[in-house]
């Protein structure tokens, strides 16, 4: 999608994904904390984790939470833009792109607890 008002001839309409209990149950095992309880470790936007568990393209996907998402560690509410700490090893091993070493090229212990 284009940003800052620049025209992009490859612009695609955003894909709206309604996030319910099923998607949240798939995402929750990877969350180890949030910006509330692990501010030094939370660096990944929650919507990026949603991209991974749903297999959607980040560039064109917008999420709408239909149920309350909460941090399993402290119970704080999570929004799409909330920064989270993740268990990157289990996400890499069990996510929709398991076995793909390029799923999260920046993961490597950063942001895990």
N, CA and C atoms as a LAMMPS dump frame, in Angstrom:
ITEM: TIMESTEP
0
ITEM: NUMBER OF ATOMS
339
ITEM: BOX BOUNDS ff ff ff
-5.0000000000000000e+02 5.0000000000000000e+02
-5.0000000000000000e+02 5.0000000000000000e+02
-5.0000000000000000e+02 5.0000000000000000e+02
ITEM: ATOMS id mol type element x y z
1 1 1 N 0.844 -1.175 0
2 1 2 C 0 0 0
3 1 3 C 0.886 1.235 0
4 2 1 N 0.368 2.294 -0.521
5 2 2 C 1.158 3.519 -0.548
6 2 3 C 1.085 4.213 0.802
7 3 1 N 2.094 5.056 1.067
8 3 2 C 2.071 5.823 2.3
9 3 3 C 2.503 7.242 2.009
10 4 1 N 2.212 8.125 2.918
11 4 2 C 2.596 9.535 2.816
12 4 3 C 2.027 10.222 1.577
13 5 1 N 0.933 9.717 1.047
14 5 2 C 0.286 10.376 -0.077
15 5 3 C 0.894 10.101 -1.43
16 6 1 N 1.961 9.334 -1.503
17 6 2 C 2.576 9.028 -2.783
18 6 3 C 1.738 7.995 -3.508
19 7 1 N 1.613 8.165 -4.793
20 7 2 C 0.844 7.224 -5.594
21 7 3 C 1.699 6 -5.899
22 8 1 N 1.136 4.85 -5.679
23 8 2 C 1.818 3.586 -5.952
24 8 3 C 0.938 2.8 -6.907
25 9 1 N 1.405 2.569 -8.107
26 9 2 C 0.586 1.896 -9.11
27 9 3 C 0.321 0.436 -8.754
28 10 1 N 1.064 -0.124 -7.786
29 10 2 C 0.852 -1.501 -7.36
30 10 3 C -0.021 -1.592 -6.118
31 11 1 N -0.701 -0.527 -5.782
32 11 2 C -1.527 -0.476 -4.583
33 11 3 C -2.629 -1.516 -4.646
34 12 1 N -2.816 -2.224 -3.54
35 12 2 C -3.878 -3.209 -3.428
36 12 3 C -4.824 -2.766 -2.326
37 13 1 N -6.102 -3.102 -2.474
38 13 2 C -7.063 -2.81 -1.417
39 13 3 C -6.695 -3.622 -0.195
40 14 1 N -6.846 -3.026 0.989
41 14 2 C -6.488 -3.78 2.19
42 14 3 C -7.434 -4.96 2.404
43 15 1 N -6.884 -5.999 2.959
44 15 2 C -7.656 -7.179 3.33
45 15 3 C -7.986 -7.019 4.804
46 16 1 N -9.269 -7.008 5.153
47 16 2 C -9.699 -6.875 6.54
48 16 3 C -9.917 -8.273 7.102
49 17 1 N -9.243 -8.584 8.2
50 17 2 C -9.384 -9.881 8.85
51 17 3 C -9.998 -9.657 10.232
52 18 1 N -11.137 -10.303 10.471
53 18 2 C -11.778 -10.243 11.779
54 18 3 C -11.132 -11.29 12.673
55 19 1 N -10.586 -10.84 13.795
56 19 2 C -9.867 -11.733 14.698
57 19 3 C -10.802 -12.159 15.827
58 20 1 N -11.096 -13.451 15.843
59 20 2 C -11.947 -14.019 16.882
60 20 3 C -11.158 -14.971 17.764
61 21 1 N -11.884 -15.757 18.543
62 21 2 C -11.268 -16.691 19.491
63 21 3 C -10.303 -17.678 18.82
64 22 1 N -10.65 -18.195 17.654
65 22 2 C -9.818 -19.206 17
66 22 3 C -8.425 -18.663 16.682
67 23 1 N -8.366 -17.482 16.096
68 23 2 C -7.063 -16.896 15.749
69 23 3 C -6.29 -16.545 17.012
70 24 1 N -6.982 -15.998 18.02
71 24 2 C -6.295 -15.644 19.264
72 24 3 C -5.724 -16.875 19.954
73 25 1 N -6.437 -17.988 19.913
74 25 2 C -5.935 -19.226 20.528
75 25 3 C -4.688 -19.721 19.808
76 26 1 N -4.596 -19.481 18.509
77 26 2 C -3.393 -19.875 17.762
78 26 3 C -2.218 -18.954 18.063
79 27 1 N -2.492 -17.687 18.357
80 27 2 C -1.429 -16.708 18.608
81 27 3 C -0.927 -16.732 20.051
82 28 1 N -1.805 -16.985 20.989
83 28 2 C -1.468 -16.869 22.411
84 28 3 C -0.255 -17.673 22.862
85 29 1 N -0.046 -18.909 22.402
86 29 2 C 1.116 -19.671 22.89
87 29 3 C 2.467 -19.022 22.585
88 30 1 N 2.516 -18.101 21.642
89 30 2 C 3.773 -17.476 21.258
90 30 3 C 4.062 -16.196 22.046
91 31 1 N 3.061 -15.685 22.757
92 31 2 C 3.21 -14.424 23.492
93 31 3 C 3.81 -14.702 24.859
94 32 1 N 4.929 -14.062 25.137
95 32 2 C 5.613 -14.229 26.418
96 32 3 C 5.496 -12.998 27.31
97 33 1 N 4.962 -11.931 26.788
98 33 2 C 4.792 -10.707 27.549
99 33 3 C 4.394 -9.592 26.608
100 34 1 N 4.187 -8.419 27.183
101 34 2 C 3.788 -7.265 26.376
102 34 3 C 4.546 -6.024 26.84
103 35 1 N 4.26 -4.911 26.219
104 35 2 C 4.95 -3.667 26.57
105 35 3 C 4.638 -3.236 27.997
106 36 1 N 3.574 -3.777 28.59
107 36 2 C 3.214 -3.455 29.96
108 36 3 C 4.071 -4.221 30.968
109 37 1 N 4.226 -5.535 30.776
110 37 2 C 4.933 -6.367 31.75
111 37 3 C 6.376 -6.695 31.35
112 38 1 N 6.733 -6.501 30.099
113 38 2 C 8.091 -6.794 29.627
114 38 3 C 8.548 -5.698 28.665
115 39 1 N 8.583 -4.447 29.151
116 39 2 C 8.885 -3.328 28.238
117 39 3 C 10.253 -3.404 27.571
118 40 1 N 11.227 -4.045 28.207
119 40 2 C 12.559 -4.144 27.611
120 40 3 C 12.649 -5.241 26.561
121 41 1 N 11.67 -6.135 26.54
122 41 2 C 11.715 -7.27 25.624
123 41 3 C 10.648 -7.214 24.537
124 42 1 N 9.629 -6.41 24.743
125 42 2 C 8.527 -6.327 23.777
126 42 3 C 8.928 -5.413 22.624
127 43 1 N 9.045 -5.994 21.447
128 43 2 C 9.475 -5.204 20.281
129 43 3 C 8.661 -5.515 19.034
130 44 1 N 7.87 -6.584 19.068
131 44 2 C 7.135 -7.018 17.89
132 44 3 C 5.678 -6.577 17.986
133 45 1 N 5.15 -5.849 17.011
134 45 2 C 3.727 -5.487 17.049
135 45 3 C 2.858 -6.746 16.995
136 46 1 N 1.803 -6.782 17.798
137 46 2 C 0.901 -7.923 17.853
138 46 3 C 0.388 -8.29 16.469
139 47 1 N 0.146 -7.286 15.622
140 47 2 C -0.364 -7.561 14.278
141 47 3 C 0.636 -8.367 13.441
142 48 1 N 1.918 -8.254 13.731
143 48 2 C 2.916 -9.043 13.014
144 48 3 C 2.792 -10.516 13.385
145 49 1 N 2.532 -10.788 14.653
146 49 2 C 2.279 -12.167 15.063
147 49 3 C 1.006 -12.682 14.399
148 50 1 N -0.019 -11.837 14.321
149 50 2 C -1.255 -12.244 13.649
150 50 3 C -0.99 -12.571 12.181
151 51 1 N -0.13 -11.787 11.525
152 51 2 C 0.253 -12.092 10.139
153 51 3 C 0.834 -13.497 10.048
154 52 1 N 1.689 -13.846 10.999
155 52 2 C 2.356 -15.145 10.957
156 52 3 C 1.395 -16.298 11.224
157 53 1 N 0.511 -16.16 12.202
158 53 2 C -0.378 -17.285 12.513
159 53 3 C -1.507 -17.434 11.493
160 54 1 N -1.818 -16.358 10.765
161 54 2 C -2.87 -16.456 9.75
162 54 3 C -2.305 -16.673 8.353
163 55 1 N -1.012 -16.381 8.166
164 55 2 C -0.403 -16.523 6.849
165 55 3 C -0.729 -15.375 5.916
166 56 1 N -1.198 -14.251 6.459
167 56 2 C -1.552 -13.09 5.633
168 56 3 C -0.349 -12.19 5.382
169 57 1 N -0.403 -11.456 4.287
170 57 2 C 0.66 -10.515 3.927
171 57 3 C 0.502 -9.23 4.727
172 58 1 N 1.539 -8.852 5.425
173 58 2 C 1.498 -7.665 6.282
174 58 3 C 1.185 -6.389 5.513
175 59 1 N 1.654 -6.31 4.278
176 59 2 C 1.528 -5.077 3.505
177 59 3 C 0.085 -4.725 3.173
178 60 1 N -0.794 -5.718 3.118
179 60 2 C -2.165 -5.447 2.692
180 60 3 C -3.22 -5.873 3.708
181 61 1 N -2.815 -6.327 4.892
182 61 2 C -3.769 -6.855 5.86
183 61 3 C -3.973 -5.907 7.03
184 62 1 N -5.221 -5.695 7.374
185 62 2 C -5.613 -4.943 8.566
186 62 3 C -6.443 -5.877 9.434
187 63 1 N -6.217 -5.842 10.735
188 63 2 C -6.943 -6.717 11.655
189 63 3 C -7.924 -5.923 12.499
190 64 1 N -9.062 -6.55 12.754
191 64 2 C -10.059 -5.992 13.668
192 64 3 C -10.318 -7.048 14.731
193 65 1 N -9.994 -6.718 15.977
194 65 2 C -10.205 -7.658 17.066
195 65 3 C -11.687 -7.684 17.423
196 66 1 N -12.291 -8.852 17.297
197 66 2 C -13.716 -9.016 17.59
198 66 3 C -13.944 -9.431 19.047
199 67 1 N -12.906 -9.907 19.697
200 67 2 C -12.947 -10.271 21.107
201 67 3 C -11.73 -9.642 21.773
202 68 1 N -11.772 -9.526 23.078
203 68 2 C -10.653 -8.933 23.795
204 68 3 C -9.455 -9.868 23.781
205 69 1 N -8.327 -9.323 23.387
206 69 2 C -7.07 -10.066 23.443
207 69 3 C -6.322 -9.576 24.679
208 70 1 N -5.759 -10.509 25.446
209 70 2 C -5.032 -10.132 26.653
210 70 3 C -3.683 -10.816 26.702
211 71 1 N -2.757 -10.16 27.344
212 71 2 C -1.427 -10.727 27.547
213 71 3 C -1.559 -11.896 28.525
214 72 1 N -1.063 -13.066 28.171
215 72 2 C -1.176 -14.206 29.068
216 72 3 C -0.311 -14.077 30.328
217 73 1 N 0.634 -13.163 30.306
218 73 2 C 1.519 -12.989 31.464
219 73 3 C 0.946 -12.03 32.498
220 74 1 N 0.404 -10.883 32.027
221 74 2 C -0.052 -9.872 32.997
222 74 3 C -1.528 -9.53 32.878
223 75 1 N -2.192 -9.987 31.822
224 75 2 C -3.618 -9.716 31.665
225 75 3 C -3.943 -8.373 31.042
226 76 1 N -2.928 -7.614 30.635
227 76 2 C -3.175 -6.317 30.001
228 76 3 C -3.834 -6.536 28.637
229 77 1 N -4.671 -5.608 28.228
230 77 2 C -5.314 -5.693 26.931
231 77 3 C -4.315 -5.507 25.8
232 78 1 N -4.507 -6.264 24.741
233 78 2 C -3.654 -6.154 23.559
234 78 3 C -4.47 -5.572 22.418
235 79 1 N -3.89 -4.607 21.739
236 79 2 C -4.452 -4.088 20.495
237 79 3 C -3.533 -4.525 19.368
238 80 1 N -3.94 -4.248 18.161
239 80 2 C -3.155 -4.663 17.008
240 80 3 C -1.744 -4.099 17.047
241 81 1 N -1.598 -2.893 17.568
242 81 2 C -0.294 -2.23 17.56
243 81 3 C 0.496 -2.419 18.854
244 82 1 N -0.042 -3.151 19.824
245 82 2 C 0.673 -3.385 21.076
246 82 3 C 1.95 -4.172 20.807
247 83 1 N 3.045 -3.727 21.404
248 83 2 C 4.305 -4.45 21.268
249 83 3 C 4.299 -5.65 22.2
250 84 1 N 4.764 -6.788 21.684
251 84 2 C 4.788 -8.012 22.474
252 84 3 C 6.181 -8.636 22.445
253 85 1 N 6.453 -9.45 23.471
254 85 2 C 7.639 -10.3 23.501
255 85 3 C 7.16 -11.677 23.077
256 86 1 N 7.903 -12.316 22.21
257 86 2 C 7.467 -13.604 21.671
258 86 3 C 8.49 -14.697 21.922
259 87 1 N 7.99 -15.92 21.892
260 87 2 C 8.847 -17.093 21.925
261 87 3 C 9.154 -17.413 20.474
262 88 1 N 10.223 -16.825 19.96
263 88 2 C 10.523 -16.957 18.54
264 88 3 C 10.881 -18.371 18.125
265 89 1 N 11.478 -19.152 18.999
266 89 2 C 11.859 -20.512 18.623
267 89 3 C 10.625 -21.355 18.346
268 90 1 N 9.612 -21.261 19.189
269 90 2 C 8.42 -22.074 18.96
270 90 3 C 7.63 -21.554 17.77
271 91 1 N 7.648 -20.267 17.526
272 91 2 C 6.944 -19.719 16.368
273 91 3 C 7.607 -20.208 15.092
274 92 1 N 8.92 -20.244 15.085
275 92 2 C 9.641 -20.706 13.908
276 92 3 C 9.392 -22.201 13.685
277 93 1 N 9.293 -22.983 14.772
278 93 2 C 9.114 -24.423 14.659
279 93 3 C 7.679 -24.849 14.408
280 94 1 N 6.703 -24.071 14.905
281 94 2 C 5.323 -24.523 14.855
282 94 3 C 4.397 -23.611 14.077
283 95 1 N 4.892 -22.481 13.598
284 95 2 C 4.039 -21.544 12.885
285 95 3 C 3.67 -22.045 11.502
286 96 1 N 2.86 -21.279 10.768
287 96 2 C 2.427 -21.711 9.442
288 96 3 C 3.567 -21.852 8.458
289 97 1 N 4.697 -21.231 8.74
290 97 2 C 5.846 -21.315 7.846
291 97 3 C 6.951 -22.127 8.493
292 98 1 N 6.582 -23.141 9.292
293 98 2 C 7.585 -23.918 10.009
294 98 3 C 8.614 -24.485 9.042
295 99 1 N 9.845 -24.451 9.497
296 99 2 C 10.937 -24.933 8.674
297 99 3 C 11.509 -23.861 7.78
298 100 1 N 10.846 -22.72 7.679
299 100 2 C 11.311 -21.622 6.838
300 100 3 C 12.187 -20.716 7.688
301 101 1 N 13.465 -20.74 7.477
302 101 2 C 14.382 -19.974 8.31
303 101 3 C 14.257 -18.474 8.089
304 102 1 N 13.546 -18.052 7.054
305 102 2 C 13.415 -16.631 6.788
306 102 3 C 12.107 -16.039 7.299
307 103 1 N 11.343 -16.808 8.089
308 103 2 C 10.069 -16.297 8.584
309 103 3 C 10.289 -15.016 9.357
310 104 1 N 11.177 -15.056 10.343
311 104 2 C 11.514 -13.881 11.13
312 104 3 C 13.028 -13.733 11.104
313 105 1 N 13.565 -13.124 10.069
314 105 2 C 15.017 -13.05 9.967
315 105 3 C 15.652 -12.269 11.109
316 106 1 N 14.899 -11.417 11.796
317 106 2 C 15.469 -10.642 12.886
318 106 3 C 15.368 -11.357 14.222
319 107 1 N 14.619 -12.437 14.284
320 107 2 C 14.521 -13.184 15.537
321 107 3 C 15.854 -13.855 15.778
322 108 1 N 16.148 -14.064 16.991
323 108 2 C 17.403 -14.714 17.355
324 108 3 C 17.629 -14.531 18.839
325 109 1 N 16.533 -14.609 19.565
326 109 2 C 16.623 -14.42 21.006
327 109 3 C 16.203 -13.029 21.417
328 110 1 N 16.212 -12.078 20.502
329 110 2 C 15.805 -10.72 20.855
330 110 3 C 14.309 -10.705 21.083
331 111 1 N 13.881 -10.196 22.218
332 111 2 C 12.462 -10.077 22.491
333 111 3 C 11.849 -11.316 23.095
334 112 1 N 12.645 -12.286 23.466
335 112 2 C 12.081 -13.482 24.081
336 112 3 C 12.356 -13.476 25.572
337 113 1 N 11.47 -14.098 26.299
338 113 2 C 11.68 -14.219 27.743
339 113 3 C 11.345 -15.615 28.178
